[in-house]
Amino acid sequence: MIQKQFNEEEAREITEGKKFGTIKTRGGFSVRIIAWDLKSRYCIAGVIHMGEDECVRQWTLEGKADFRRNVKSSLDLVLETEGGES
């Protein structure tokens, strides 16, 4: 599996089962998207699976956990697919 930058269109295809892959946090936890259209800067809502625990989190359309551009977080979203550019 190749880890690549989050892309909303591709993430929707993965969520809808049209494309093989997974959505994860940069830190490696699996994420299940539950909403794409919250009325907020952080318009994506998802559930992070952490072993036996789960928590709900929000992200920007770019998959950022922190809105500041230059800040990378272990909670940012990434995609894992079988191939493609990173």
trRosetta pair geometry for C-beta under 8 A, 3 or more apart (Angstrom, degrees):
i j d omega theta_ij theta_ji phi_ij phi_ji
1 21 8.0 129 -145 -133 107 71
1 22 7.7 -6 -152 27 147 107
1 80 4.5 25 167 176 126 107
1 81 6.8 146 -155 72 79 16
1 82 6.5 -59 -109 -93 59 42
2 80 6.9 160 75 -152 36 60
2 81 5.9 -29 59 67 90 70
2 82 7.1 41 13 144 94 12
2 83 6.2 77 9 -114 135 22
2 84 6.5 -172 77 54 141 74
2 86 6.3 -115 170 -85 113 89
3 24 7.7 -66 -123 57 105 126
3 78 5.3 20 -170 150 97 136
3 79 7.3 149 -154 81 50 44
3 80 5.4 -27 -94 -96 64 80
3 86 7.2 41 89 -135 56 101
4 7 7.7 -15 119 -9 110 107
4 78 6.7 156 74 -173 32 90
4 79 5.2 -26 65 67 86 95
4 80 7.7 149 18 -95 72 31
4 81 6.6 -23 17 22 120 105
4 84 6.4 -50 -40 97 160 109
4 85 6.8 97 -127 102 137 51
4 86 4.7 -146 -108 -139 85 47
5 63 7.7 165 176 50 67 143
5 78 6.7 -70 -120 -129 22 78
5 79 7.4 4 88 22 26 96
5 86 7.2 95 -10 162 82 55
6 11 6.3 14 -163 -54 84 132
6 23 7.7 58 -120 -140 100 94
6 62 6.6 112 85 164 113 46
6 63 2.9 52 79 -23 164 162
6 76 7.1 -138 -10 161 131 89
6 77 4.2 72 -90 100 145 95
6 78 5.7 -104 -53 -103 83 29
6 79 5.9 132 -106 -25 49 89
7 10 4.2 52 82 23 110 112
7 11 6.3 172 80 -17 52 89
7 79 6.6 -42 25 -13 82 143
8 11 5.6 -60 -142 38 27 113
8 12 6.4 30 158 -22 65 103
8 36 7.7 103 -159 -148 108 118
8 44 8.0 -145 -115 -71 98 133
8 61 5.4 -17 -69 -176 138 85
8 62 7.8 -63 -41 -87 101 30
8 63 7.7 -159 -66 -42 70 91
9 12 5.9 -53 -153 31 28 111
9 13 6.8 27 150 -17 61 105
10 13 5.5 -52 -152 34 37 114
10 14 6.5 38 150 -19 67 102
10 19 6.6 -70 -160 73 72 161
10 21 7.4 1 160 55 101 159
10 79 6.0 -3 113 -103 123 167
10 81 7.7 -62 174 -58 129 139
11 14 5.6 -50 -149 35 34 112
11 15 6.2 36 151 -20 65 106
11 23 5.6 64 -141 -92 100 124
11 33 6.8 96 157 -36 111 151
11 63 7.5 161 -54 -78 154 117
11 77 7.3 29 -106 149 146 139
11 79 6.2 -129 -81 -84 81 115
12 15 5.5 -54 -146 38 32 113
12 16 6.1 21 157 -10 67 111
12 36 7.1 22 -94 -90 105 151
13 16 6.0 -60 -141 45 27 104
13 18 4.3 -85 -160 73 80 109
13 19 3.9 44 132 6 114 118
14 17 7.8 38 178 -71 29 24
14 18 7.7 -79 -56 54 21 71
14 19 5.2 -58 -74 77 60 95
14 20 7.5 13 -121 144 82 9
14 21 4.4 -73 -109 70 125 99
14 22 6.9 175 -178 -89 137 14
14 23 6.1 146 99 -40 142 93
14 79 6.8 -177 -29 -139 155 109
14 81 7.9 -116 -86 -86 124 96
15 23 7.2 7 -66 -17 89 134
15 33 5.1 -50 -103 50 139 121
19 81 7.4 -27 153 -121 111 118
20 81 6.9 112 98 -143 72 77
20 82 6.1 23 97 -15 120 114
21 79 5.6 13 163 -178 137 98
21 80 5.8 168 -165 85 83 52
21 81 4.0 -32 -100 -92 121 75
21 82 7.3 -119 -82 -10 80 69
22 30 6.2 -62 179 -127 125 93
22 79 7.4 154 79 -159 43 55
22 80 4.7 -5 55 55 90 106
23 30 7.5 87 80 -163 60 60
23 31 4.6 -74 114 70 99 101
23 32 7.7 138 64 -87 115 24
23 33 6.4 28 60 -31 165 101
23 46 7.4 -106 116 -140 135 157
23 77 6.0 -15 -173 -161 99 111
23 78 7.7 155 -157 78 54 39
23 79 6.2 -32 -103 -104 61 65
23 80 7.9 -164 -78 18 16 78
24 28 6.1 -18 173 -149 131 23
24 29 6.2 154 -161 77 82 37
24 30 5.7 -49 -104 -100 81 40
24 31 6.0 159 -114 4 23 94
24 77 7.3 140 79 -152 34 60
24 78 5.6 -27 71 64 84 86
24 79 7.7 139 25 -111 78 17
24 80 5.9 33 4 -14 122 113
25 28 6.6 -33 72 33 82 27
25 29 4.6 19 24 48 115 89
25 31 6.2 111 -41 -45 74 118
25 48 6.3 22 -36 -127 127 119
25 65 7.9 30 -137 -49 104 134
25 74 6.3 50 148 148 114 63
25 75 5.2 -46 -147 -137 125 38
25 76 6.7 113 -159 64 69 37
25 77 6.5 -59 -104 -96 47 45
25 78 7.2 56 163 17 15 88
26 72 7.0 168 -153 175 178 96
26 73 6.8 142 33 97 132 50
26 74 5.2 -129 80 -145 99 38
26 75 7.0 -18 29 28 93 12
26 76 4.6 36 -23 60 120 90
26 77 7.7 -67 -36 -35 74 3
26 78 5.4 99 -86 -20 61 120
27 74 3.5 53 -57 175 112 103
27 75 6.7 -5 3 -66 118 44
29 48 5.0 42 125 -171 136 99
29 49 6.1 179 -180 67 93 58
29 50 5.5 -26 -128 -84 134 74
30 48 7.5 143 82 -156 46 52
30 49 4.5 -10 70 46 97 117
31 46 4.6 36 180 148 105 141
31 47 6.9 154 -156 75 58 45
31 48 5.5 -25 -100 -98 81 63
31 49 7.3 -158 -80 8 30 81
31 57 7.9 -71 -128 54 116 117
31 77 6.4 -80 42 -117 162 99
32 46 5.9 165 81 -163 41 89
32 47 4.7 -8 56 53 97 98
32 49 7.1 65 -10 -33 99 106
33 36 6.7 36 168 -67 127 81
33 44 6.3 -54 -136 -170 108 102
33 45 7.3 110 -160 82 63 48
33 46 4.6 -49 -101 -95 47 106
34 45 5.2 -54 66 103 93 96
34 46 5.9 154 7 -109 80 40
34 47 6.1 67 -30 -19 120 93
34 56 7.7 -46 29 -130 140 103
35 38 5.7 86 118 -47 127 88
35 43 8.0 -111 124 163 93 62
35 44 7.0 169 92 -152 63 39
35 45 4.2 24 48 40 101 108
36 43 6.7 27 164 134 44 97
36 44 5.8 -5 -124 -106 51 76
37 43 6.0 -12 -135 179 21 109
38 42 6.8 -14 79 100 133 64
38 43 4.7 -173 54 -144 76 50
38 44 7.3 -118 16 -20 107 11
38 45 5.6 93 -40 -33 131 108
38 58 6.6 -64 47 -131 159 123
39 43 7.4 46 -73 -113 12 91
40 43 5.7 173 66 -77 70 58
40 58 6.6 -13 95 -180 142 152
41 60 6.2 -32 153 -102 78 93
41 67 5.9 3 143 -99 137 135
42 45 8.0 83 135 -74 91 67
42 58 3.6 83 141 136 123 116
42 59 5.8 135 -155 66 88 4
42 60 5.8 -67 -107 -66 55 55
42 67 7.5 -101 -63 -66 89 102
43 58 7.6 103 13 -168 10 106
43 60 7.1 48 22 -143 79 39
43 61 6.1 7 51 -57 116 84
44 58 6.5 141 78 -160 54 61
44 59 4.5 -26 68 64 113 89
44 60 7.2 10 17 91 103 10
44 61 6.7 135 -29 -92 110 42
44 63 7.4 -15 45 -96 156 50
44 77 7.6 -39 104 -22 151 153
45 56 6.5 2 -174 -173 99 101
45 57 7.4 164 -151 85 57 38
45 58 5.3 -30 -96 -99 68 77
46 56 7.3 167 89 -148 32 60
46 57 6.1 -24 66 63 78 82
46 58 7.8 141 19 -98 70 32
46 59 7.0 -1 14 5 114 111
46 77 7.8 92 23 -89 156 126
47 54 5.1 3 -180 -177 107 119
47 55 7.2 158 -154 78 62 28
47 56 5.8 -36 -98 -95 66 64
47 57 7.9 135 -111 19 20 77
48 54 6.6 158 77 -156 50 62
48 55 5.3 -13 54 60 102 81
48 56 7.7 178 12 -92 79 14
48 57 5.5 34 -21 3 115 124
48 75 7.6 -58 -85 -139 151 92
49 54 5.6 -24 -103 -102 54 88
50 53 4.8 -23 75 75 97 93
50 54 6.8 162 24 -92 77 32
50 55 6.8 11 6 5 123 98
57 65 6.9 -27 171 -123 127 104
57 75 6.5 -133 -170 -174 157 124
59 62 7.9 -125 158 70 100 51
59 63 5.3 -2 163 -147 141 33
59 64 6.1 146 -164 63 87 34
59 65 5.8 -49 -106 -81 86 53
59 75 8.0 -160 -87 137 104 92
59 76 7.4 108 -131 -139 124 48
59 77 5.5 29 -140 -16 172 118
60 63 6.9 -47 69 23 73 18
60 64 4.5 3 32 49 116 92
60 67 6.1 114 -56 -107 132 73
63 76 5.7 73 133 -178 90 79
63 77 3.3 -109 -157 57 108 103
63 78 7.1 124 158 -61 149 36
64 67 6.3 118 109 -99 128 31
64 71 7.8 95 -165 78 116 87
64 73 7.3 101 -165 24 67 113
64 76 5.6 -21 -121 -119 45 99
64 77 7.9 -84 -42 22 22 83
65 73 4.3 -93 58 77 120 148
65 75 3.7 68 -73 97 165 106
65 76 5.2 -115 -1 -71 95 52
65 77 7.8 135 -46 -20 85 70
66 71 4.4 -57 98 99 137 132
66 73 5.1 128 -3 -36 109 131
66 76 7.8 -62 21 -70 79 93
68 71 4.3 60 82 3 107 119
72 76 6.3 -66 -159 -9 64 144
73 76 4.9 130 63 -31 80 86
81 84 5.5 16 87 23 136 123
